[in-house]
Amino acid sequence: MARLGFFVLVFSFVFYMAGIAASASTTTLTPREYIVASCKATRYPALCVECLSGYANAIRKNEQHLAQTALSVSLSRAQSAAAYVAKMTHVRGIKPRERQAVKDCIENMGDTVDRLSQSVKELSHMGRAGGEGFMLHMSNVQTWVSAALTDENTCLDGFGGRVMDGNIKVAVRRRVVHVAQVTSNALALVNRFAARHRAAIPTEKP
């Protein structure tokens, strides 16, 4: 019995030290190293690092700041792409089918901008919300960012098929694919923040 107690004590000590080591490994990271490590959770890690490295000091190794910044960058890129796509309707020689696809994409990108803007505001207003309040806010953000990503992909679908091949398709796809990748990364970081916060919330005993 005493031997069993000894082993329990040893295992408890090992797990305790492992927890300290994991915490220390996070706190010893530089702001940029923190971003590099966090971006491994995204689908496009190199793009993630490229987009967020310039904000390393503002993020301050804080998961909410990281998610907030990723959303803000996504919103900025979406606004730029929406403005660019809107100019495509004035391109000389544009075909009727291309014009319709561009008009549909303008609507899609407008919805993307609206939803990302809502997400940025929602996350910034969360403050110290906890428990059910936190999860409600996070659910809104996750829903809106997911919808924004769907809007971006819907825009790209409008240029599907060889019949749409041409300079208009190439130009629009280049901009919107980039935004979709940045939005995908932002969603991954939002989901990561939500999951870690959820895991940290103590479960209530029945």
Backbone as a printed PyTorch tensor [residue, N CA C, xyz], in Angstrom:
tensor([[[  0.8370,  -1.2040,   0.0000],
         [  0.0000,   0.0000,   0.0000],
         [  0.8680,   1.2490,   0.0000]],

        [[  1.9250,   1.2110,   0.8350],
         [  2.8400,   2.3500,   0.9020],
         [  3.5410,   2.5360,  -0.4260]],

        [[  3.8230,   1.3870,  -1.0980],
         [  4.5120,   1.4490,  -2.3930],
         [  3.6150,   2.1070,  -3.4420]],

        [[  2.3120,   1.7560,  -3.4140],
         [  1.3540,   2.3560,  -4.3350],
         [  1.2740,   3.8670,  -4.1190]],

        [[  1.2490,   4.2590,  -2.8370],
         [  1.2080,   5.6850,  -2.5250],
         [  2.4370,   6.4010,  -3.0380]],

        [[  3.5870,   5.7090,  -2.9860],
         [  4.8350,   6.2990,  -3.4720],
         [  4.7570,   6.5680,  -4.9790]],

        [[  4.2300,   5.5840,  -5.7330],
         [  4.1250,   5.7380,  -7.1950],
         [  3.1500,   6.8480,  -7.5620]],

        [[  2.0500,   6.9290,  -6.8310],
         [  1.0800,   7.9980,  -7.0750],
         [  1.7410,   9.3550,  -6.8690]],

        [[  2.5390,   9.4510,  -5.8140],
         [  3.2440,  10.6960,  -5.5140],
         [  4.2150,  11.0560,  -6.6320]],

        [[  4.9300,  10.0310,  -7.1320],
         [  5.8990,  10.2610,  -8.2110],
         [  5.2040,  10.7360,  -9.4700]],

        [[  4.1050,  10.0660,  -9.8590],
         [  3.3870,  10.4560, -11.0740],
         [  2.7990,  11.8530, -10.9410]],

        [[  2.2970,  12.1660,  -9.7600],
         [  1.7510,  13.5030,  -9.5340],
         [  2.8270,  14.5650,  -9.7210]],

        [[  4.0090,  14.2770,  -9.2310],
         [  5.1260,  15.2120,  -9.3440],
         [  5.5330,  15.3870, -10.8110]],

        [[  5.5600,  14.2670, -11.5510],
         [  5.9390,  14.3270, -12.9730],
         [  4.9610,  15.1880, -13.7580]],

        [[  3.6450,  14.9700, -13.5420],
         [  2.6500,  15.7610, -14.2710],
         [  2.7140,  17.2330, -13.8620]],

        [[  3.0000,  17.4840, -12.6050],
         [  3.1210,  18.8590, -12.1230],
         [  4.2780,  19.5700, -12.8240]],

        [[  5.4160,  18.8730, -12.9010],
         [  6.5830,  19.4450, -13.5440],
         [  6.3620,  19.6260, -15.0470]],

        [[  5.6150,  18.7050, -15.6540],
         [  5.3160,  18.8260, -17.0860],
         [  4.4640,  20.0530, -17.3470]],

        [[  3.5280,  20.3010, -16.4460],
         [  2.6960,  21.4980, -16.5820],
         [  3.5100,  22.7640, -16.4700]],

        [[  4.4610,  22.7700, -15.5250],
         [  5.3310,  23.9370, -15.3700],
         [  6.1800,  24.1400, -16.6200]],

        [[  6.7000,  23.0430, -17.1630],
         [  7.5520,  23.1170, -18.3610],
         [  6.7720,  23.6620, -19.5470]],

        [[  5.5140,  23.2040, -19.7160],
         [  4.6940,  23.6800, -20.8310],
         [  4.4090,  25.1570, -20.6970]],

        [[  4.1080,  25.5870, -19.4700],
         [  3.8570,  27.0070, -19.2330],
         [  5.1010,  27.8360, -19.4910]],

        [[  6.2420,  27.3220, -19.0390],
         [  7.4970,  28.0540, -19.2210],
         [  7.8580,  28.1760, -20.6880]],

        [[  7.5680,  27.0980, -21.4790],
         [  7.9160,  27.1270, -22.8960],
         [  7.1280,  28.2130, -23.6200]],

        [[  5.9010,  28.4910, -23.1460],
         [  5.0950,  29.5460, -23.7540],
         [  5.5880,  30.9180, -23.3500]],

        [[  5.8960,  31.0780, -22.0690],
         [  6.2970,  32.3920, -21.5800],
         [  7.6780,  32.8010, -22.0760]],

        [[  8.5130,  31.8490, -22.4640],
         [  9.8580,  32.2010, -22.9200],
         [  9.8980,  32.5040, -24.4140]],

        [[  8.7980,  32.2980, -25.1150],
         [  8.7610,  32.6210, -26.5340],
         [  8.7830,  34.1290, -26.7410]],

        [[  9.4700,  34.5750, -27.7880],
         [  9.4010,  35.9890, -28.1660],
         [  8.0360,  36.2320, -28.8000]],

        [[  7.5980,  37.5000, -28.9170],
         [  6.2990,  37.7720, -29.5460],
         [  6.1670,  37.1580, -30.9440]],

        [[  7.2310,  37.2160, -31.7340],
         [  7.1600,  36.6450, -33.0860],
         [  7.1220,  35.1210, -33.0310]],

        [[  7.8980,  34.5270, -32.1270],
         [  7.8900,  33.0730, -31.9860],
         [  6.5100,  32.5770, -31.5500]],

        [[  5.8430,  33.3730, -30.7320],
         [  4.4870,  33.0330, -30.3000],
         [  3.5420,  32.9870, -31.4990]],

        [[  3.6930,  33.9560, -32.3980],
         [  2.8570,  33.9970, -33.5980],
         [  3.1550,  32.8050, -34.5010]],

        [[  4.4340,  32.5040, -34.6880],
         [  4.8250,  31.3530, -35.5150],
         [  4.2240,  30.0660, -34.9490]],

        [[  4.3230,  29.8980, -33.6300],
         [  3.7860,  28.6960, -32.9850],
         [  2.2650,  28.6340, -33.1220]],

        [[  1.6030,  29.7700, -32.9490],
         [  0.1360,  29.8150, -33.0280],
         [ -0.3490,  29.5500, -34.4480]],

        [[  0.3920,  30.0440, -35.4340],
         [ -0.0210,  29.8990, -36.8320],
         [  0.0530,  28.4620, -37.3240]],

        [[  0.6910,  27.5930, -36.5660],
         [  0.7440,  26.1820, -36.9480],
         [ -0.6450,  25.5470, -36.8870]],

        [[ -1.5630,  26.2050, -36.1890],
         [ -2.9300,  25.6900, -36.0870],
         [ -3.7700,  26.0600, -37.3050]],

        [[ -3.2210,  26.8610, -38.2200],
         [ -3.9750,  27.3210, -39.3820],
         [ -3.6690,  26.4830, -40.6170]],

        [[ -4.4770,  26.6650, -41.6370],
         [ -4.2980,  25.9110, -42.8790],
         [ -3.1750,  26.4940, -43.7390]],

        [[ -2.9330,  27.7900, -43.5910],
         [ -1.8940,  28.4580, -44.3710],
         [ -0.9300,  29.1710, -43.4090]],

        [[ -0.0950,  28.4150, -42.7220],
         [  0.7550,  28.9830, -41.6580],
         [  1.7330,  30.0590, -42.1330]],

        [[  2.3240,  29.8800, -43.3070],
         [  3.2820,  30.8890, -43.7990],
         [  2.5760,  32.2210, -44.0330]],

        [[  1.3920,  32.1760, -44.6340],
         [  0.6100,  33.3880, -44.8590],
         [  0.1780,  33.9980, -43.5320]],

        [[ -0.1660,  33.1520, -42.5850],
         [ -0.5670,  33.6000, -41.2480],
         [  0.5530,  34.4080, -40.5950]],

        [[  1.7560,  33.8580, -40.6260],
         [  2.9210,  34.5400, -40.0320],
         [  3.1890,  35.8580, -40.7580]],

        [[  3.0940,  35.8190, -42.0840],
         [  3.3320,  37.0240, -42.8870],
         [  2.3560,  38.1410, -42.5210]],

        [[  1.0840,  37.7620, -42.3200],
         [  0.0420,  38.7520, -42.0280],
         [  0.1350,  39.3220, -40.6070]],

        [[  0.5960,  38.5010, -39.6550],
         [  0.5110,  38.8880, -38.2440],
         [  1.8270,  39.3270, -37.6060]],

        [[  2.9480,  39.0070, -38.2240],
         [  4.2480,  39.3150, -37.6150],
         [  4.4280,  40.8000, -37.3240]],

        [[  3.8960,  41.6350, -38.1980],
         [  4.0290,  43.0810, -38.0030],
         [  3.2700,  43.6080, -36.7970]],

        [[  2.3960,  42.7770, -36.2330],
         [  1.5870,  43.1860, -35.0750],
         [  2.0100,  42.4500, -33.8010]],

        [[  3.1880,  41.8500, -33.8310],
         [  3.6380,  41.0080, -32.7170],
         [  3.6070,  41.7490, -31.3760]],

        [[  4.0770,  42.9850, -31.3590],
         [  4.1260,  43.7370, -30.0940],
         [  2.7330,  44.1140, -29.5980]],

        [[  1.8020,  44.3240, -30.5300],
         [  0.4270,  44.6510, -30.1360],
         [ -0.3050,  43.4090, -29.6360]],

        [[  0.0020,  42.2570, -30.2220],
         [ -0.6420,  41.0070, -29.8160],
         [ -0.1980,  40.5910, -28.4150]],

        [[  1.0830,  40.8320, -28.0980],
         [  1.6230,  40.6040, -26.7490],
         [  1.3730,  39.1800, -26.2290]],

        [[  1.4690,  38.2040, -27.1210],
         [  1.3130,  36.7950, -26.7270],
         [ -0.0170,  36.5310, -26.0220]],

        [[ -1.0480,  37.2590, -26.4600],
         [ -2.3830,  37.1230, -25.8830],
         [ -3.3070,  36.5090, -26.9400]],

        [[ -3.9900,  35.4110, -26.6000],
         [ -4.7900,  34.6950, -27.5960],
         [ -5.9670,  35.5080, -28.1230]],

        [[ -6.5820,  36.3080, -27.2560],
         [ -7.6940,  37.1270, -27.7450],
         [ -7.1810,  38.2190, -28.6740]],

        [[ -6.0500,  38.8260, -28.3210],
         [ -5.4500,  39.8420, -29.1940],
         [ -5.0440,  39.2320, -30.5300]],

        [[ -4.5660,  37.9930, -30.4850],
         [ -4.1610,  37.2980, -31.7050],
         [ -5.3710,  37.0900, -32.6180]],

        [[ -6.4610,  36.5790, -32.0670],
         [ -7.6720,  36.3520, -32.8540],
         [ -8.2460,  37.6650, -33.3700]],

        [[ -8.2250,  38.6890, -32.5100],
         [ -8.7420,  40.0050, -32.8850],
         [ -7.9410,  40.5900, -34.0430]],

        [[ -6.6320,  40.4860, -33.9710],
         [ -5.7700,  41.0190, -35.0270],
         [ -5.9640,  40.2570, -36.3270]],

        [[ -6.0730,  38.9340, -36.2330],
         [ -6.2900,  38.1160, -37.4280],
         [ -7.5960,  38.5030, -38.1220]],

        [[ -8.6310,  38.7630, -37.3470],
         [ -9.9080,  39.1870, -37.9150],
         [ -9.8010,  40.5720, -38.5500]],

        [[ -9.0800,  41.4760, -37.8900],
         [ -8.9110,  42.8300, -38.4110],
         [ -8.1530,  42.8250, -39.7360]],

        [[ -7.1280,  41.9740, -39.8120],
         [ -6.3630,  41.8520, -41.0580],
         [ -7.2560,  41.2820, -42.1560]],

        [[ -8.0450,  40.2750, -41.8170],
         [ -8.9650,  39.6800, -42.7840],
         [ -9.9700,  40.7130, -43.2910]],

        [[-10.4990,  41.5190, -42.3930],
         [-11.4460,  42.5690, -42.7680],
         [-10.7940,  43.5680, -43.7170]],

        [[ -9.5810,  43.9930, -43.3940],
         [ -8.8710,  44.9600, -44.2330],
         [ -8.6300,  44.4040, -45.6430]],

        [[ -8.2060,  43.1330, -45.7210],
         [ -7.9540,  42.5030, -47.0280],
         [ -9.2670,  42.3460, -47.8010]],

        [[-10.3480,  42.0320, -47.0950],
         [-11.6520,  41.8690, -47.7500],
         [-12.1480,  43.2010, -48.3080]],

        [[-11.9660,  44.2750, -47.5570],
         [-12.3750,  45.6010, -48.0290],
         [-11.6010,  45.9920, -49.2850]],

        [[-10.3080,  45.7160, -49.2840],
         [ -9.4700,  46.0220, -50.4390],
         [ -9.9030,  45.1970, -51.6570]],

        [[-10.1730,  43.9090, -51.4510],
         [-10.5920,  43.0410, -52.5490],
         [-11.9610,  43.4550, -53.0830]],

        [[-12.8720,  43.8450, -52.1850],
         [-14.2130,  44.2620, -52.6000],
         [-14.1350,  45.5080, -53.4920]],

        [[-13.2840,  46.4370, -53.1110],
         [-13.1110,  47.6560, -53.9100],
         [-12.5110,  47.3290, -55.2710]],

        [[-11.5790,  46.3890, -55.2920],
         [-10.9330,  45.9880, -56.5360],
         [-11.9340,  45.3070, -57.4720]],

        [[-12.7220,  44.3810, -56.9310],
         [-13.7040,  43.6570, -57.7390],
         [-14.7430,  44.6220, -58.3140]],

        [[-15.1220,  45.6280, -57.5390],
         [-16.1260,  46.6020, -57.9980],
         [-15.6630,  47.3350, -59.2620]],

        [[-14.3500,  47.5060, -59.3990],
         [-13.8110,  48.2050, -60.5780],
         [-13.8660,  47.3390, -61.8320]],

        [[-13.9960,  46.0360, -61.6570],
         [-13.9730,  45.1220, -62.8010],
         [-15.1600,  45.3200, -63.7500]],

        [[-16.2640,  45.8530, -63.2370],
         [-17.4400,  46.0510, -64.0950],
         [-17.1730,  47.1050, -65.1710]],

        [[-16.1380,  47.9080, -64.9760],
         [-15.8260,  48.9840, -65.9310],
         [-14.7080,  48.6080, -66.8970]],

        [[-14.2500,  47.3740, -66.8280],
         [-13.1780,  46.9260, -67.7200],
         [-13.7000,  46.8670, -69.1530]],

        [[-12.9400,  47.4310, -70.0650],
         [-13.3570,  47.4550, -71.4630],
         [-13.3680,  46.0350, -72.0420]],

        [[-14.4320,  45.7190, -72.7440],
         [-14.5370,  44.4200, -73.4030],
         [-15.0450,  43.3000, -72.5100]],

        [[-15.5110,  43.6220, -71.3270],
         [-16.0150,  42.5770, -70.4330],
         [-17.2780,  41.9400, -71.0280]],

        [[-17.3810,  40.6390, -70.9510],
         [-18.5030,  39.9050, -71.5300],
         [-19.6940,  39.9200, -70.5660]],

        [[-20.9070,  39.7950, -71.0930],
         [-22.1100,  39.8090, -70.2410],
         [-22.0450,  38.7700, -69.1110]],

        [[-21.5750,  37.5640, -69.4250],
         [-21.4840,  36.5240, -68.4130],
         [-20.4800,  36.9060, -67.3240]],

        [[-19.3740,  37.4970, -67.7240],
         [-18.3490,  37.9430, -66.7730],
         [-18.8880,  39.0770, -65.9050]],

        [[-19.6020,  40.0040, -66.5540],
         [-20.1730,  41.1340, -65.8220],
         [-21.1220,  40.6520, -64.7320]],

        [[-21.9500,  39.6500, -65.0600],
         [-22.8950,  39.1180, -64.0670],
         [-22.1490,  38.4450, -62.9190]],

        [[-21.0910,  37.6960, -63.2510],
         [-20.3030,  37.0210, -62.2080],
         [-19.6340,  38.0480, -61.2970]],

        [[-19.1610,  39.1460, -61.9050],
         [-18.5330,  40.2100, -61.1210],
         [-19.5610,  40.8740, -60.2110]],

        [[-20.7630,  41.1340, -60.7300],
         [-21.8110,  41.7550, -59.9170],
         [-22.1870,  40.8640, -58.7300]],

        [[-22.2930,  39.5690, -59.0000],
         [-22.5990,  38.6280, -57.9120],
         [-21.4790,  38.6220, -56.8750]],

        [[-20.2480,  38.6840, -57.3720],
         [-19.0960,  38.6770, -56.4680],
         [-19.0450,  39.9470, -55.6280]],

        [[-19.4240,  41.0610, -56.2230],
         [-19.4660,  42.3290, -55.4740],
         [-20.4190,  42.1940, -54.2900]],

        [[-21.5700,  41.5470, -54.5370],
         [-22.5390,  41.3240, -53.4560],
         [-21.9680,  40.3800, -52.3990]],

        [[-21.3290,  39.3090, -52.8520],
         [-20.7130,  38.3510, -51.9240],
         [-19.6540,  39.0190, -51.0620]],

        [[-18.8050,  39.8190, -51.6880],
         [-17.7250,  40.4680, -50.9380],
         [-18.2640,  41.5450, -49.9940]],

        [[-19.3660,  42.1700, -50.3880],
         [-20.0090,  43.1210, -49.4860],
         [-20.5090,  42.4310, -48.2320]],

        [[-21.0990,  41.2380, -48.4210],
         [-21.5510,  40.4500, -47.2690],
         [-20.3620,  40.0140, -46.4090]],

        [[-19.2740,  39.6490, -47.0680],
         [-18.0620,  39.2570, -46.3380],
         [-17.5730,  40.3860, -45.4430]],

        [[-17.5030,  41.5860, -46.0070],
         [-17.0440,  42.7520, -45.2450],
         [-17.9620,  43.0020, -44.0520]],

        [[-19.2720,  42.9180, -44.2740],
         [-20.2350,  43.1490, -43.1860],
         [-20.0510,  42.1350, -42.0530]],

        [[-19.8910,  40.8750, -42.4270],
         [-19.7820,  39.8250, -41.4170],
         [-18.4580,  39.8720, -40.6650]],

        [[-17.3980,  40.1790, -41.3640],
         [-16.1040,  40.3050, -40.6810],
         [-16.0960,  41.5350, -39.7690]],

        [[-16.7450,  42.6020, -40.2210],
         [-16.8530,  43.8080, -39.3930],
         [-17.6250,  43.5140, -38.1150]],

        [[-18.7230,  42.7610, -38.2390],
         [-19.4970,  42.3450, -37.0650],
         [-18.6320,  41.5210, -36.1180]],

        [[-17.8320,  40.6400, -36.6910],
         [-16.9940,  39.7440, -35.8790],
         [-15.9450,  40.5150, -35.1000]],

        [[-15.3140,  41.4830, -35.7640],
         [-14.3020,  42.3040, -35.1030],
         [-14.9210,  43.0580, -33.9260]],

        [[-16.0910,  43.6290, -34.1400],
         [-16.7670,  44.3830, -33.0790],
         [-17.1860,  43.4720, -31.9280]],

        [[-17.7230,  42.3080, -32.2730],
         [-18.1870,  41.3690, -31.2450],
         [-17.0400,  40.9160, -30.3530]],

        [[-15.9150,  40.6000, -30.9860],
         [-14.7710,  40.1190, -30.2080],
         [-14.1820,  41.2250, -29.3490]],

        [[-14.1810,  42.4490, -29.8590],
         [-13.6120,  43.5660, -29.0960],
         [-14.4960,  43.9680, -27.9270]],

        [[-15.8000,  43.6580, -27.9980],
         [-16.7350,  44.0220, -26.9290],
         [-16.8870,  42.9340, -25.8760]],

        [[-16.1670,  41.8370, -26.0480],
         [-16.3120,  40.7250, -25.1190],
         [-15.7850,  41.0480, -23.7320]],

        [[-14.7170,  41.8460, -23.6800],
         [-14.1410,  42.2040, -22.3930],
         [-13.7440,  40.9720, -21.6050]],

        [[-14.2370,  40.8960, -20.3810],
         [-13.9060,  39.7670, -19.5120],
         [-15.0700,  38.7800, -19.4030]],

        [[-15.8840,  38.7370, -20.4380],
         [-17.0310,  37.8180, -20.4020],
         [-16.5590,  36.3930, -20.1590]],

        [[-17.2930,  35.6810, -19.3550],
         [-16.9100,  34.3080, -19.0400],
         [-18.1080,  33.3870, -19.0990]],

        [[-17.8510,  32.0900, -19.0130],
         [-18.9240,  31.1150, -18.9920],
         [-19.8170,  31.1780, -20.2100]],

        [[-21.1280,  31.1640, -19.9810],
         [-22.0930,  31.1710, -21.0760],
         [-22.0160,  32.4490, -21.8930]],

        [[-21.7210,  33.5840, -21.2330],
         [-21.6030,  34.8540, -21.9440],
         [-20.4880,  34.8100, -22.9710]],

        [[-19.3550,  34.2360, -22.5750],
         [-18.2190,  34.1150, -23.4920],
         [-18.5860,  33.2370, -24.6760]],

        [[-19.1850,  32.0860, -24.4170],
         [-19.4960,  31.1450, -25.4790],
         [-20.5330,  31.7030, -26.4430]],

        [[-21.4540,  32.5240, -25.9390],
         [-22.4500,  33.1540, -26.8080],
         [-21.7750,  34.1070, -27.7820]],

        [[-20.8690,  34.9400, -27.2500],
         [-20.1280,  35.8700, -28.1090],
         [-19.2890,  35.1040, -29.1320]],

        [[-18.5990,  34.0780, -28.6750],
         [-17.7200,  33.3140, -29.5580],
         [-18.5220,  32.5840, -30.6260]],

        [[-19.7020,  32.0920, -30.2680],
         [-20.5500,  31.4130, -31.2420],
         [-20.9570,  32.3710, -32.3570]],

        [[-21.2710,  33.6170, -31.9850],
         [-21.6070,  34.6400, -32.9850],
         [-20.4370,  34.8800, -33.9260]],

        [[-19.2490,  35.0560, -33.3340],
         [-18.0570,  35.3290, -34.1400],
         [-17.7710,  34.1640, -35.0820]],

        [[-17.8080,  32.9520, -34.5610],
         [-17.5300,  31.7800, -35.3810],
         [-18.5340,  31.6410, -36.5290]],

        [[-19.8040,  31.9210, -36.2370],
         [-20.8450,  31.8350, -37.2700],
         [-20.6140,  32.8570, -38.3650]],

        [[-20.3060,  34.1020, -37.9700],
         [-20.1240,  35.1700, -38.9490],
         [-18.8690,  34.9670, -39.8030]],

        [[-17.7870,  34.5340, -39.1820],
         [-16.5530,  34.3220, -39.9460],
         [-16.7220,  33.1450, -40.9060]],

        [[-17.3910,  32.1040, -40.4630],
         [-17.6790,  30.9580, -41.3360],
         [-18.5340,  31.3930, -42.5270]],

        [[-19.5140,  32.2610, -42.2700],
         [-20.3830,  32.7660, -43.3360],
         [-19.5860,  33.6400, -44.3100]],

        [[-18.6500,  34.4170, -43.7790],
         [-17.8050,  35.2630, -44.6380],
         [-16.9700,  34.3940, -45.5690]],

        [[-16.4410,  33.2990, -45.0330],
         [-15.6450,  32.3820, -45.8440],
         [-16.5140,  31.7300, -46.9280]],

        [[-17.7480,  31.4160, -46.5930],
         [-18.6860,  30.8560, -47.5780],
         [-18.9690,  31.8660, -48.6840]],

        [[-19.1560,  33.1390, -48.3210],
         [-19.3920,  34.1940, -49.3060],
         [-18.2240,  34.2980, -50.2890]],

        [[-17.0180,  34.2280, -49.7640],
         [-15.8230,  34.3300, -50.6180],
         [-15.7580,  33.1630, -51.6020]],

        [[-16.0570,  31.9740, -51.1120],
         [-16.0420,  30.7940, -51.9840],
         [-17.1780,  30.8280, -53.0060]],

        [[-18.3150,  31.4220, -52.6230],
         [-19.4350,  31.5710, -53.5510],
         [-19.0500,  32.4990, -54.7020]],

        [[-18.3100,  33.5520, -54.3790],
         [-17.8050,  34.4640, -55.4100],
         [-16.9380,  33.6930, -56.3950]],

        [[-16.0460,  32.8700, -55.8820],
         [-15.1360,  32.1000, -56.7450],
         [-15.9120,  31.1000, -57.5970]],

        [[-16.9690,  30.5120, -57.0430],
         [-17.7840,  29.5510, -57.7850],
         [-18.4070,  30.1890, -59.0190]],

        [[-18.6870,  31.4800, -58.9310],
         [-19.2960,  32.1800, -60.0610],
         [-18.3990,  32.2670, -61.2770]],

        [[-17.1050,  32.0220, -61.0900],
         [-16.1520,  32.0680, -62.2010],
         [-15.6950,  30.6620, -62.6000]],

        [[-16.4590,  29.6470, -62.1800],
         [-16.1030,  28.2750, -62.4930],
         [-16.3470,  27.9380, -63.9560]],

        [[-15.6090,  26.9860, -64.4490],
         [-15.7960,  26.5300, -65.8270],
         [-14.9170,  27.2700, -66.8190]],

        [[-14.6120,  26.5990, -67.9320],
         [-13.7320,  27.1850, -68.9530],
         [-14.3530,  28.3850, -69.6390]],

        [[-15.6820,  28.4020, -69.6760],
         [-16.3590,  29.5000, -70.3590],
         [-16.0260,  30.8430, -69.7120]],

        [[-15.5960,  30.8160, -68.4390],
         [-15.2720,  32.0540, -67.7140],
         [-13.7830,  32.3830, -67.7610]],

        [[-12.9990,  31.5360, -68.4170],
         [-11.5530,  31.7820, -68.4750],
         [-11.2530,  33.1250, -69.1360]],

        [[-10.2460,  33.8130, -68.5980],
         [ -9.8670,  35.1130, -69.1450],
         [ -9.2350,  35.9880, -68.0750]],

        [[ -8.8970,  37.1940, -68.4580],
         [ -8.2050,  38.1070, -67.5440],
         [ -9.0550,  38.5080, -66.3330]],

        [[-10.3640,  38.6450, -66.5540],
         [-11.2490,  39.0220, -65.4420],
         [-11.2300,  37.9420, -64.3670]],

        [[-11.3820,  36.7010, -64.7840],
         [-11.3790,  35.5810, -63.8450],
         [-10.0580,  35.5030, -63.0930]],

        [[ -8.9510,  35.6270, -63.8030],
         [ -7.6290,  35.5400, -63.1770],
         [ -7.4600,  36.6430, -62.1330]],

        [[ -7.8480,  37.8720, -62.5060],
         [ -7.6730,  39.0200, -61.6030],
         [ -8.5250,  38.8860, -60.3450]],

        [[ -9.7840,  38.4980, -60.5230],
         [-10.6950,  38.3750, -59.3770],
         [-10.2660,  37.2230, -58.4790]],

        [[ -9.9670,  36.0820, -59.0890],
         [ -9.5700,  34.9160, -58.3020],
         [ -8.3250,  35.2010, -57.4610]],

        [[ -7.3520,  35.8880, -58.0430],
         [ -6.1160,  36.1800, -57.3110],
         [ -6.4270,  36.9290, -56.0210]],

        [[ -7.2850,  37.9250, -56.1070],
         [ -7.6170,  38.7330, -54.9210],
         [ -8.4900,  37.9650, -53.9270]],

        [[ -9.5120,  37.3010, -54.4270],
         [-10.4800,  36.6640, -53.5320],
         [ -9.9120,  35.4000, -52.8920]],

        [[ -9.1130,  34.6410, -53.6280],
         [ -8.4700,  33.4550, -53.0370],
         [ -7.5840,  33.8760, -51.8700]],

        [[ -6.8580,  34.9720, -52.0560],
         [ -5.9980,  35.4780, -50.9710],
         [ -6.8410,  35.8130, -49.7380]],

        [[ -7.9450,  36.5120, -49.9510],
         [ -8.8210,  36.8820, -48.8260],
         [ -9.3900,  35.6240, -48.1610]],

        [[ -9.7850,  34.6520, -48.9690],
         [-10.3470,  33.4150, -48.4080],
         [ -9.3180,  32.6850, -47.5460]],

        [[ -8.0690,  32.6940, -47.9610],
         [ -7.0140,  32.0390, -47.1790],
         [ -6.7670,  32.7880, -45.8640]],

        [[ -6.7560,  34.1100, -45.9350],
         [ -6.5650,  34.9160, -44.7230],
         [ -7.7480,  34.7240, -43.7670]],

        [[ -8.9540,  34.6590, -44.3220],
         [-10.1510,  34.4420, -43.5020],
         [-10.1400,  33.0490, -42.8820]],

        [[ -9.7150,  32.0560, -43.6480],
         [ -9.6030,  30.6940, -43.1200],
         [ -8.6520,  30.6540, -41.9350]],

        [[ -7.5350,  31.3470, -42.0440],
         [ -6.5720,  31.4080, -40.9350],
         [ -7.1770,  32.0940, -39.7190]],

        [[ -7.8930,  33.1880, -39.9680],
         [ -8.5190,  33.9170, -38.8550],
         [ -9.5270,  33.0240, -38.1330]],

        [[-10.3060,  32.2730, -38.9010],
         [-11.2940,  31.3750, -38.3020],
         [-10.6070,  30.3000, -37.4540]],

        [[ -9.4920,  29.7790, -37.9400],
         [ -8.7490,  28.7560, -37.1910],
         [ -8.2550,  29.3120, -35.8550]],

        [[ -7.7850,  30.5510, -35.8490],
         [ -7.2870,  31.1630, -34.6180],
         [ -8.4280,  31.5120, -33.6650]],

        [[ -9.5640,  31.8900, -34.2240],
         [-10.7540,  32.1440, -33.4030],
         [-11.2080,  30.8350, -32.7490]],

        [[-11.2610,  29.7620, -33.5380],
         [-11.6620,  28.4550, -33.0060],
         [-10.6930,  27.9780, -31.9290]],

        [[ -9.4130,  28.2370, -32.1400],
         [ -8.3830,  27.8380, -31.1660],
         [ -8.5650,  28.6010, -29.8540]],

        [[ -8.8140,  29.8890, -29.9690],
         [ -9.0440,  30.7130, -28.7840],
         [-10.2830,  30.2320, -28.0340]],

        [[-11.3570,  29.9550, -28.7690],
         [-12.6030,  29.4940, -28.1470],
         [-12.4070,  28.1460, -27.4560]],

        [[-11.7220,  27.2330, -28.1190],
         [-11.5150,  25.8890, -27.5600],
         [-10.6770,  25.9350, -26.2860]],

        [[ -9.6340,  26.7490, -26.2930],
         [ -8.7670,  26.8350, -25.1130],
         [ -9.4870,  27.5010, -23.9470]],

        [[-10.2950,  28.5090, -24.2560],
         [-11.0390,  29.1830, -23.1960],
         [-12.0930,  28.2450, -22.6290]],

        [[-12.7480,  27.4810, -23.5220],
         [-13.7740,  26.5380, -23.0820],
         [-13.1760,  25.4710, -22.1680]],

        [[-11.9780,  25.0050, -22.5260],
         [-11.3150,  23.9770, -21.7250],
         [-10.9210,  24.4910, -20.3560]],

        [[-10.7090,  25.8030, -20.2550],
         [-10.2730,  26.4000, -18.9890],
         [-11.4540,  26.7000, -18.0550]],

        [[-12.6910,  26.6610, -18.6000],
         [-13.8560,  26.9400, -17.7720],
         [-14.1590,  25.7250, -16.8920]],

        [[-14.2020,  25.8850, -15.5760],
         [-14.4700,  24.7360, -14.6940],
         [-15.8660,  24.2060, -14.9140]],

        [[-16.0050,  22.8980, -15.0000],
         [-17.3180,  22.2860, -15.1880],
         [-18.0460,  22.2280, -13.8610]],

        [[-19.3420,  22.5560, -13.9500],
         [-20.1600,  22.5580, -12.7330],
         [-20.6300,  21.1390, -12.4200]],

        [[-20.5330,  20.7730, -11.1640],
         [-21.0040,  19.4490, -10.7510],
         [-22.5140,  19.4480, -10.6100]],

        [[-23.1790,  18.3850, -11.0810],
         [-24.6610,  18.3200, -10.9830],
         [-25.1020,  18.2570,  -9.5270]]])
